[in-house]
Amino acid sequence: MIGRLRGTLAEKQPPHLIVDVGGLGYELEVPMTTLYRLPKLGEVVTLHTHLVVREDAHLLYGFAEKRERELFRELIRLNGVGPKLALALMSGLEVDELVRCVQAQDASALVRVPGVGKKTAERLLVELKDRFKAWETSPAMFTLVSDGPLPVASESTAEADAVSALVSLGYKPQEASKAIAAIKDKAGLGSEELIRRSLKGMITK
């Protein structure tokens, strides 16, 4: 089991990364909450990881915090929740927001995540409630997204990367493009910030 990687961030194509560890490139998928906190390309990054072994592939998922990895593991234990849906849930909602939804049994935000209908959301809330009883909601433990400046890319490249990332999370291309187009004052924003704002707009609208 690969539990943690520390190496150089070699490639970043949301939600996929390649981390170079001693000349060996590890390909990972990460939730958007981790993506927002990554350093620049060429800098050192440490990620907590979870390895999923399938008949046709070995898939490695990375997380900036152990807390994120714990949530991912809780989610994929649920019936009908695979890694893709777990990443979509974690990308659309920060950990503290998801925990609050579970505690309040509020399905309104969950149903806006692609792949989650009303019945699925209600079932997830019921199944997660007992699992989350031990989770404290101290703000300091759930502050996963930095509000600092993010890298700037060319507008066309950043928007294309953002649309691609949203599609990989399960949104339809038309939905992804519409969400990016709806962002105000987006000139000069990097793909990470575009993804963050578009997800926030779709989940909290």
C-alpha positions as protocol buffer text, in pm:
chain_id: "A"
residue {
  index: 1
  type: MET
  ca { x: 0 y: 0 z: 0 }
}
residue {
  index: 2
  type: ILE
  ca { x: 131 y: 345 z: -95 }
}
residue {
  index: 3
  type: GLY
  ca { x: 33 y: 573 z: 193 }
}
residue {
  index: 4
  type: ARG
  ca { x: 223 y: 893 z: 120 }
}
residue {
  index: 5
  type: LEU
  ca { x: 428 y: 1049 z: -157 }
}
residue {
  index: 6
  type: ARG
  ca { x: 680 y: 1329 z: -135 }
}
residue {
  index: 7
  type: GLY
  ca { x: 837 y: 1451 z: -454 }
}
residue {
  index: 8
  type: THR
  ca { x: 838 y: 1715 z: -725 }
}
residue {
  index: 9
  type: LEU
  ca { x: 513 y: 1825 z: -885 }
}
residue {
  index: 10
  type: ALA
  ca { x: 595 y: 1743 z: -1247 }
}
residue {
  index: 11
  type: GLU
  ca { x: 258 y: 1778 z: -1424 }
}
residue {
  index: 12
  type: LYS
  ca { x: -81 y: 1920 z: -1337 }
}
residue {
  index: 13
  type: GLN
  ca { x: -386 y: 1862 z: -1555 }
}
residue {
  index: 14
  type: PRO
  ca { x: -685 y: 1883 z: -1318 }
}
residue {
  index: 15
  type: PRO
  ca { x: -778 y: 1650 z: -1164 }
}
residue {
  index: 16
  type: HIS
  ca { x: -469 y: 1449 z: -1266 }
}
residue {
  index: 17
  type: LEU
  ca { x: -116 y: 1502 z: -1137 }
}
residue {
  index: 18
  type: ILE
  ca { x: 224 y: 1346 z: -1184 }
}
residue {
  index: 19
  type: VAL
  ca { x: 460 y: 1356 z: -889 }
}
residue {
  index: 20
  type: ASP
  ca { x: 824 y: 1272 z: -958 }
}
residue {
  index: 21
  type: VAL
  ca { x: 972 y: 1070 z: -671 }
}
residue {
  index: 22
  type: GLY
  ca { x: 1336 y: 991 z: -733 }
}
residue {
  index: 23
  type: GLY
  ca { x: 1288 y: 978 z: -1109 }
}
residue {
  index: 24
  type: LEU
  ca { x: 972 y: 768 z: -1091 }
}
residue {
  index: 25
  type: GLY
  ca { x: 654 y: 950 z: -1194 }
}
residue {
  index: 26
  type: TYR
  ca { x: 341 y: 865 z: -996 }
}
residue {
  index: 27
  type: GLU
  ca { x: 11 y: 954 z: -1161 }
}
residue {
  index: 28
  type: LEU
  ca { x: -261 y: 1056 z: -916 }
}
residue {
  index: 29
  type: GLU
  ca { x: -613 y: 1192 z: -916 }
}
residue {
  index: 30
  type: VAL
  ca { x: -701 y: 1452 z: -656 }
}
residue {
  index: 31
  type: PRO
  ca { x: -1015 y: 1634 z: -537 }
}
residue {
  index: 32
  type: MET
  ca { x: -1035 y: 2003 z: -617 }
}
residue {
  index: 33
  type: THR
  ca { x: -984 y: 2093 z: -250 }
}
residue {
  index: 34
  type: THR
  ca { x: -635 y: 1943 z: -280 }
}
residue {
  index: 35
  type: LEU
  ca { x: -575 y: 2096 z: -622 }
}
residue {
  index: 36
  type: TYR
  ca { x: -627 y: 2448 z: -486 }
}
residue {
  index: 37
  type: ARG
  ca { x: -345 y: 2395 z: -235 }
}
residue {
  index: 38
  type: LEU
  ca { x: -78 y: 2256 z: -463 }
}
residue {
  index: 39
  type: PRO
  ca { x: 253 y: 2438 z: -507 }
}
residue {
  index: 40
  type: LYS
  ca { x: 382 y: 2551 z: -846 }
}
residue {
  index: 41
  type: LEU
  ca { x: 517 y: 2303 z: -1097 }
}
residue {
  index: 42
  type: GLY
  ca { x: 871 y: 2201 z: -1010 }
}
residue {
  index: 43
  type: GLU
  ca { x: 821 y: 2249 z: -636 }
}
residue {
  index: 44
  type: VAL
  ca { x: 811 y: 1979 z: -369 }
}
residue {
  index: 45
  type: VAL
  ca { x: 472 y: 1842 z: -269 }
}
residue {
  index: 46
  type: THR
  ca { x: 362 y: 1588 z: -8 }
}
residue {
  index: 47
  type: LEU
  ca { x: 37 y: 1398 z: -60 }
}
residue {
  index: 48
  type: HIS
  ca { x: -142 y: 1137 z: 151 }
}
residue {
  index: 49
  type: THR
  ca { x: -254 y: 864 z: -84 }
}
residue {
  index: 50
  type: HIS
  ca { x: -504 y: 583 z: -128 }
}
residue {
  index: 51
  type: LEU
  ca { x: -447 y: 303 z: -377 }
}
residue {
  index: 52
  type: VAL
  ca { x: -742 y: 136 z: -548 }
}
residue {
  index: 53
  type: VAL
  ca { x: -659 y: -197 z: -714 }
}
residue {
  index: 54
  type: ARG
  ca { x: -886 y: -314 z: -994 }
}
residue {
  index: 55
  type: GLU
  ca { x: -855 y: -596 z: -1243 }
}
residue {
  index: 56
  type: ASP
  ca { x: -771 y: -353 z: -1520 }
}
residue {
  index: 57
  type: ALA
  ca { x: -582 y: -80 z: -1332 }
}
residue {
  index: 58
  type: HIS
  ca { x: -411 y: 41 z: -1018 }
}
residue {
  index: 59
  type: LEU
  ca { x: -546 y: 389 z: -938 }
}
residue {
  index: 60
  type: LEU
  ca { x: -374 y: 624 z: -696 }
}
residue {
  index: 61
  type: TYR
  ca { x: -561 y: 910 z: -529 }
}
residue {
  index: 62
  type: GLY
  ca { x: -388 y: 1195 z: -347 }
}
residue {
  index: 63
  type: PHE
  ca { x: -495 y: 1431 z: -70 }
}
residue {
  index: 64
  type: ALA
  ca { x: -336 y: 1735 z: 90 }
}
residue {
  index: 65
  type: GLU
  ca { x: -454 y: 1634 z: 439 }
}
residue {
  index: 66
  type: LYS
  ca { x: -509 y: 1303 z: 615 }
}
residue {
  index: 67
  type: ARG
  ca { x: -857 y: 1431 z: 699 }
}
residue {
  index: 68
  type: GLU
  ca { x: -943 y: 1442 z: 330 }
}
residue {
  index: 69
  type: ARG
  ca { x: -819 y: 1089 z: 280 }
}
residue {
  index: 70
  type: GLU
  ca { x: -1027 y: 971 z: 578 }
}
residue {
  index: 71
  type: LEU
  ca { x: -1338 y: 1125 z: 424 }
}
residue {
  index: 72
  type: PHE
  ca { x: -1261 y: 966 z: 86 }
}
residue {
  index: 73
  type: ARG
  ca { x: -1228 y: 626 z: 252 }
}
residue {
  index: 74
  type: GLU
  ca { x: -1555 y: 672 z: 438 }
}
residue {
  index: 75
  type: LEU
  ca { x: -1734 y: 764 z: 117 }
}
residue {
  index: 76
  type: ILE
  ca { x: -1611 y: 474 z: -95 }
}
residue {
  index: 77
  type: ARG
  ca { x: -1722 y: 230 z: 177 }
}
residue {
  index: 78
  type: LEU
  ca { x: -2080 y: 331 z: 106 }
}
residue {
  index: 79
  type: ASN
  ca { x: -2293 y: 125 z: -128 }
}
residue {
  index: 80
  type: GLY
  ca { x: -2294 y: 273 z: -477 }
}
residue {
  index: 81
  type: VAL
  ca { x: -2016 y: 527 z: -413 }
}
residue {
  index: 82
  type: GLY
  ca { x: -1700 y: 473 z: -613 }
}
residue {
  index: 83
  type: PRO
  ca { x: -1385 y: 685 z: -625 }
}
residue {
  index: 84
  type: LYS
  ca { x: -1519 y: 908 z: -906 }
}
residue {
  index: 85
  type: LEU
  ca { x: -1834 y: 1002 z: -716 }
}
residue {
  index: 86
  type: ALA
  ca { x: -1637 y: 1045 z: -393 }
}
residue {
  index: 87
  type: LEU
  ca { x: -1403 y: 1291 z: -566 }
}
residue {
  index: 88
  type: ALA
  ca { x: -1699 y: 1478 z: -713 }
}
residue {
  index: 89
  type: LEU
  ca { x: -1857 y: 1513 z: -368 }
}
residue {
  index: 90
  type: MET
  ca { x: -1530 y: 1629 z: -214 }
}
residue {
  index: 91
  type: SER
  ca { x: -1465 y: 1871 z: -498 }
}
residue {
  index: 92
  type: GLY
  ca { x: -1808 y: 2031 z: -475 }
}
residue {
  index: 93
  type: LEU
  ca { x: -1816 y: 2054 z: -98 }
}
residue {
  index: 94
  type: GLU
  ca { x: -1537 y: 2120 z: 148 }
}
residue {
  index: 95
  type: VAL
  ca { x: -1505 y: 1864 z: 425 }
}
residue {
  index: 96
  type: ASP
  ca { x: -1670 y: 2082 z: 691 }
}
residue {
  index: 97
  type: GLU
  ca { x: -1957 y: 2164 z: 454 }
}
residue {
  index: 98
  type: LEU
  ca { x: -2019 y: 1797 z: 383 }
}
residue {
  index: 99
  type: VAL
  ca { x: -2008 y: 1712 z: 754 }
}
residue {
  index: 100
  type: ARG
  ca { x: -2260 y: 1989 z: 827 }
}
residue {
  index: 101
  type: CYS
  ca { x: -2491 y: 1858 z: 552 }
}
residue {
  index: 102
  type: VAL
  ca { x: -2476 y: 1514 z: 712 }
}
residue {
  index: 103
  type: GLN
  ca { x: -2537 y: 1643 z: 1063 }
}
residue {
  index: 104
  type: ALA
  ca { x: -2832 y: 1853 z: 945 }
}
residue {
  index: 105
  type: GLN
  ca { x: -2951 y: 1579 z: 704 }
}
residue {
  index: 106
  type: ASP
  ca { x: -2964 y: 1848 z: 434 }
}
residue {
  index: 107
  type: ALA
  ca { x: -2966 y: 1699 z: 84 }
}
residue {
  index: 108
  type: SER
  ca { x: -3000 y: 2027 z: -106 }
}
residue {
  index: 109
  type: ALA
  ca { x: -2628 y: 2069 z: -180 }
}
residue {
  index: 110
  type: LEU
  ca { x: -2564 y: 1701 z: -251 }
}
residue {
  index: 111
  type: VAL
  ca { x: -2822 y: 1676 z: -529 }
}
residue {
  index: 112
  type: ARG
  ca { x: -2631 y: 1939 z: -727 }
}
residue {
  index: 113
  type: VAL
  ca { x: -2330 y: 1708 z: -751 }
}
residue {
  index: 114
  type: PRO
  ca { x: -2331 y: 1509 z: -1078 }
}
residue {
  index: 115
  type: GLY
  ca { x: -2436 y: 1150 z: -1022 }
}
residue {
  index: 116
  type: VAL
  ca { x: -2632 y: 1225 z: -705 }
}
residue {
  index: 117
  type: GLY
  ca { x: -3011 y: 1226 z: -727 }
}
residue {
  index: 118
  type: LYS
  ca { x: -3254 y: 1297 z: -445 }
}
residue {
  index: 119
  type: LYS
  ca { x: -3289 y: 934 z: -335 }
}
residue {
  index: 120
  type: THR
  ca { x: -2913 y: 877 z: -349 }
}
residue {
  index: 121
  type: ALA
  ca { x: -2848 y: 1194 z: -149 }
}
residue {
  index: 122
  type: GLU
  ca { x: -3097 y: 1095 z: 119 }
}
residue {
  index: 123
  type: ARG
  ca { x: -2946 y: 747 z: 144 }
}
residue {
  index: 124
  type: LEU
  ca { x: -2593 y: 888 z: 170 }
}
residue {
  index: 125
  type: LEU
  ca { x: -2696 y: 1124 z: 448 }
}
residue {
  index: 126
  type: VAL
  ca { x: -2850 y: 841 z: 650 }
}
residue {
  index: 127
  type: GLU
  ca { x: -2552 y: 609 z: 601 }
}
residue {
  index: 128
  type: LEU
  ca { x: -2296 y: 881 z: 678 }
}
residue {
  index: 129
  type: LYS
  ca { x: -2468 y: 1010 z: 991 }
}
residue {
  index: 130
  type: ASP
  ca { x: -2348 y: 727 z: 1213 }
}
residue {
  index: 131
  type: ARG
  ca { x: -2002 y: 729 z: 1058 }
}
residue {
  index: 132
  type: PHE
  ca { x: -1962 y: 1101 z: 1123 }
}
residue {
  index: 133
  type: LYS
  ca { x: -2067 y: 1098 z: 1488 }
}
residue {
  index: 134
  type: ALA
  ca { x: -1703 y: 1092 z: 1594 }
}
residue {
  index: 135
  type: TRP
  ca { x: -1604 y: 1374 z: 1358 }
}
residue {
  index: 136
  type: GLU
  ca { x: -1564 y: 1710 z: 1529 }
}
residue {
  index: 137
  type: THR
  ca { x: -1639 y: 2023 z: 1331 }
}
residue {
  index: 138
  type: SER
  ca { x: -1366 y: 2245 z: 1465 }
}
residue {
  index: 139
  type: PRO
  ca { x: -1301 y: 2507 z: 1192 }
}
residue {
  index: 140
  type: ALA
  ca { x: -925 y: 2469 z: 1231 }
}
residue {
  index: 141
  type: MET
  ca { x: -950 y: 2100 z: 1142 }
}
residue {
  index: 142
  type: PHE
  ca { x: -1140 y: 2163 z: 822 }
}
residue {
  index: 143
  type: THR
  ca { x: -972 y: 2468 z: 672 }
}
residue {
  index: 144
  type: LEU
  ca { x: -862 y: 2298 z: 351 }
}
residue {
  index: 145
  type: VAL
  ca { x: -885 y: 2572 z: 90 }
}
residue {
  index: 146
  type: SER
  ca { x: -648 y: 2864 z: 80 }
}
residue {
  index: 147
  type: ASP
  ca { x: -781 y: 3206 z: -16 }
}
residue {
  index: 148
  type: GLY
  ca { x: -438 y: 3320 z: -132 }
}
residue {
  index: 149
  type: PRO
  ca { x: -348 y: 3412 z: -491 }
}
residue {
  index: 150
  type: LEU
  ca { x: -347 y: 3131 z: -744 }
}
residue {
  index: 151
  type: PRO
  ca { x: -128 y: 3091 z: -1053 }
}
residue {
  index: 152
  type: VAL
  ca { x: -228 y: 3294 z: -1356 }
}
residue {
  index: 153
  type: ALA
  ca { x: -255 y: 3128 z: -1697 }
}
residue {
  index: 154
  type: SER
  ca { x: -366 y: 3247 z: -2038 }
}
residue {
  index: 155
  type: GLU
  ca { x: -742 y: 3296 z: -2039 }
}
residue {
  index: 156
  type: SER
  ca { x: -817 y: 3045 z: -2314 }
}
residue {
  index: 157
  type: THR
  ca { x: -592 y: 2774 z: -2165 }
}
residue {
  index: 158
  type: ALA
  ca { x: -721 y: 2828 z: -1812 }
}
residue {
  index: 159
  type: GLU
  ca { x: -1085 y: 2810 z: -1920 }
}
residue {
  index: 160
  type: ALA
  ca { x: -1026 y: 2498 z: -2130 }
}
residue {
  index: 161
  type: ASP
  ca { x: -847 y: 2328 z: -1838 }
}
residue {
  index: 162
  type: ALA
  ca { x: -1128 y: 2426 z: -1602 }
}
residue {
  index: 163
  type: VAL
  ca { x: -1397 y: 2289 z: -1835 }
}
residue {
  index: 164
  type: SER
  ca { x: -1199 y: 1966 z: -1874 }
}
residue {
  index: 165
  type: ALA
  ca { x: -1170 y: 1928 z: -1496 }
}
residue {
  index: 166
  type: LEU
  ca { x: -1544 y: 1979 z: -1445 }
}
residue {
  index: 167
  type: VAL
  ca { x: -1625 y: 1723 z: -1714 }
}
residue {
  index: 168
  type: SER
  ca { x: -1393 y: 1473 z: -1544 }
}
residue {
  index: 169
  type: LEU
  ca { x: -1597 y: 1521 z: -1226 }
}
residue {
  index: 170
  type: GLY
  ca { x: -1912 y: 1418 z: -1409 }
}
residue {
  index: 171
  type: TYR
  ca { x: -2060 y: 1747 z: -1530 }
}
residue {
  index: 172
  type: LYS
  ca { x: -2184 y: 1761 z: -1887 }
}
residue {
  index: 173
  type: PRO
  ca { x: -1967 y: 1970 z: -2124 }
}
residue {
  index: 174
  type: GLN
  ca { x: -2251 y: 2219 z: -2170 }
}
residue {
  index: 175
  type: GLU
  ca { x: -2294 y: 2254 z: -1792 }
}
residue {
  index: 176
  type: ALA
  ca { x: -1920 y: 2300 z: -1744 }
}
residue {
  index: 177
  type: SER
  ca { x: -1890 y: 2563 z: -2016 }
}
residue {
  index: 178
  type: LYS
  ca { x: -2196 y: 2748 z: -1888 }
}
residue {
  index: 179
  type: ALA
  ca { x: -2060 y: 2750 z: -1531 }
}
residue {
  index: 180
  type: ILE
  ca { x: -1727 y: 2893 z: -1645 }
}
residue {
  index: 181
  type: ALA
  ca { x: -1899 y: 3152 z: -1864 }
}
residue {
  index: 182
  type: ALA
  ca { x: -2111 y: 3265 z: -1569 }
}
residue {
  index: 183
  type: ILE
  ca { x: -1807 y: 3370 z: -1364 }
}
residue {
  index: 184
  type: LYS
  ca { x: -1774 y: 3745 z: -1344 }
}
residue {
  index: 185
  type: ASP
  ca { x: -1439 y: 3924 z: -1375 }
}
residue {
  index: 186
  type: LYS
  ca { x: -1257 y: 3605 z: -1476 }
}
residue {
  index: 187
  type: ALA
  ca { x: -993 y: 3770 z: -1692 }
}
residue {
  index: 188
  type: GLY
  ca { x: -648 y: 3660 z: -1578 }
}
residue {
  index: 189
  type: LEU
  ca { x: -771 y: 3391 z: -1340 }
}
residue {
  index: 190
  type: GLY
  ca { x: -593 y: 3056 z: -1333 }
}
residue {
  index: 191
  type: SER
  ca { x: -774 y: 2729 z: -1394 }
}
residue {
  index: 192
  type: GLU
  ca { x: -780 y: 2642 z: -1021 }
}
residue {
  index: 193
  type: GLU
  ca { x: -964 y: 2961 z: -932 }
}
residue {
  index: 194
  type: LEU
  ca { x: -1205 y: 2916 z: -1223 }
}
residue {
  index: 195
  type: ILE
  ca { x: -1280 y: 2561 z: -1105 }
}
residue {
  index: 196
  type: ARG
  ca { x: -1329 y: 2679 z: -748 }
}
residue {
  index: 197
  type: ARG
  ca { x: -1570 y: 2959 z: -843 }
}
residue {
  index: 198
  type: SER
  ca { x: -1767 y: 2750 z: -1090 }
}
residue {
  index: 199
  type: LEU
  ca { x: -1815 y: 2464 z: -841 }
}
residue {
  index: 200
  type: LYS
  ca { x: -1919 y: 2708 z: -572 }
}
residue {
  index: 201
  type: GLY
  ca { x: -2170 y: 2861 z: -810 }
}
residue {
  index: 202
  type: MET
  ca { x: -2319 y: 2527 z: -912 }
}
residue {
  index: 203
  type: ILE
  ca { x: -2334 y: 2372 z: -565 }
}
residue {
  index: 204
  type: THR
  ca { x: -2460 y: 2673 z: -369 }
}
residue {
  index: 205
  type: LYS
  ca { x: -2699 y: 2826 z: -623 }
}
